[in-house]
Amino acid sequence: MRAANQPFSANHLLAAMPRQAYQRMLTGLEPVELNYGQVLYEPTERIRYVCFPINCLVSLLTAVDKRRTLEVGMVGNEGMVGIPMALGIGVSAVRSLVQGSGTAMRMTAARFRAEFKKNTTLQRPLFRYNHLNSLGSSLHNYICIFTCYGVNPIRLRDQLEKEERQR
């Protein structure tokens, strides 16, 4: 299916907007095809676009070391890639990598920033989405800790032995 034929409201954040606000947003959105393996942005890179996935998946990755990465998030049609922009942060802390090819609606960062400031009907669902992801981040933090210990089994063993002695 061509991106232009894809329903815009297939993204849950866009679908949650009232019709009038949604129509105004639509003028700044363009359908794009995202391909498996495509990097949308890297850590410390300026975010040039935000994307509202329709039928694709984007992994958010952080570096464990020079050769390995850890997935700390996944964005599908429930959300937006580039969520730091909603918090006034124009730089990415993670690598965004397309894991499932498909269509997304894309908007320039400048247009998104302007739209976000004046559109409270966009702010509410994005703040809610960010809040729910923040709750999930606590779980991700624990996963990161266990993964790091898993990467270094001696540290894990030492930590377990230390905790055992303290009991």
C-alpha positions in Angstrom: 0.0 0.0 0.0 1.4 3.4 -0.8 1.9 5.8 2.0 -0.4 8.4 0.5 -3.3 6.0 0.7 -2.7 5.1 4.4 -5.2 6.5 6.9 -3.7 9.3 8.9 -5.7 8.4 12.1 -4.1 4.9 12.2 -1.7 6.5 14.7 -3.3 6.6 18.1 -1.9 9.9 19.2 -3.2 11.6 16.0 -6.5 9.8 16.3 -7.0 11.1 19.8 -7.0 14.7 18.6 -10.3 16.6 17.9 -11.1 16.9 14.2 -10.2 20.6 13.8 -6.8 20.3 15.5 -6.2 17.2 13.6 -6.9 18.9 10.3 -4.5 21.7 11.2 -1.8 19.2 12.1 -2.4 17.4 8.8 -1.1 20.3 6.8 2.4 19.8 8.3 2.5 16.0 8.1 3.8 14.0 5.2 3.6 10.3 4.7 7.0 8.5 4.5 8.1 4.9 4.1 10.5 3.8 6.8 12.7 0.8 5.9 14.1 -1.9 8.1 17.5 -0.9 9.4 17.0 2.8 8.7 18.4 5.0 11.4 16.2 8.0 12.2 18.6 9.6 14.6 21.6 8.9 16.8 22.4 9.9 20.4 23.4 13.5 20.8 22.1 14.3 17.3 19.6 17.1 16.7 16.1 15.8 16.1 15.1 17.1 12.6 11.8 15.3 12.3 9.2 13.7 14.5 7.4 10.6 13.2 4.0 9.2 14.0 4.2 5.5 13.0 1.2 4.0 11.2 2.3 0.4 10.6 6.0 0.3 11.4 8.1 -0.3 14.5 11.0 1.8 15.7 13.5 0.6 18.4 15.1 3.1 20.8 18.6 1.8 21.6 21.3 2.8 24.0 25.0 1.8 23.8 26.2 -0.8 26.3 29.7 -0.6 25.0 31.3 0.0 21.6 29.9 -3.2 20.1 26.6 -3.8 21.8 23.3 -1.9 22.2 20.3 -2.4 24.5 16.8 -1.7 23.4 15.2 0.6 26.0 12.0 1.3 24.1 9.9 0.5 21.1 7.5 2.9 19.3 4.6 1.7 17.1 1.3 3.2 16.1 0.6 4.1 19.7 3.2 6.9 19.8 5.7 9.2 18.4 9.4 9.0 17.6 11.0 12.1 18.8 9.2 12.5 22.1 12.0 14.7 23.6 10.7 17.4 21.3 7.5 17.5 23.4 9.6 18.2 26.5 11.5 21.0 24.7 14.6 18.9 24.1 15.8 19.0 20.6 18.5 16.3 20.9 18.2 12.6 21.1 19.5 10.5 23.9 19.1 7.2 22.0 19.5 5.7 18.6 16.2 5.3 16.8 16.3 2.3 14.5 13.5 1.0 12.3 12.8 -2.6 13.2 9.6 -3.1 11.2 9.2 -1.4 7.8 6.1 0.5 7.1 4.5 4.0 6.9 4.8 6.9 9.3 3.6 10.5 9.2 6.5 12.9 9.5 6.7 16.5 10.6 9.7 18.8 10.8 10.9 19.5 14.3 10.4 23.3 13.8 6.8 22.8 12.7 6.1 20.3 15.5 7.5 22.8 18.1 5.3 25.6 16.8 2.2 23.3 16.6 2.9 21.8 20.0 3.1 25.2 21.7 -0.3 26.4 20.5 -2.2 23.0 20.4 -3.3 21.9 23.8 -5.2 19.0 22.2 -1.8 17.7 21.0 -0.1 18.4 24.3 -2.4 16.3 26.5 -2.0 13.0 24.7 1.7 13.5 24.3 2.3 14.3 27.9 0.2 11.2 28.8 2.2 9.1 26.4 5.4 10.4 27.8 4.2 9.8 31.4 3.3 6.2 30.6 6.6 5.7 29.0 8.4 7.2 32.0 6.7 4.6 34.2 7.9 2.0 31.8 11.4 3.6 32.0 11.7 2.5 35.6 11.3 -1.0 34.5 13.7 -0.4 31.7 16.2 1.0 34.3 16.0 -2.3 36.2 16.4 -4.2 32.9 19.5 -2.1 32.1 21.0 -2.8 35.5 20.4 -6.5 35.2 21.7 -6.5 31.6 24.8 -4.6 32.7 25.4 -7.2 35.4 24.7 -9.9 32.9 27.3 -8.4 30.6 29.8 -8.6 33.5 29.0 -11.9 35.3 31.8 -11.3 37.9 30.2 -8.0 39.0 26.9 -9.8 39.3 28.4 -12.6 41.3 30.2 -10.1 43.6 27.0 -8.1 44.1 24.9 -11.2 44.9 27.6 -12.3 47.4 27.7 -8.9 49.0 23.9 -8.8 49.4 23.9 -12.3 50.8 26.5 -11.3 53.5 24.4 -8.3 54.5 21.3 -10.5 55.3 
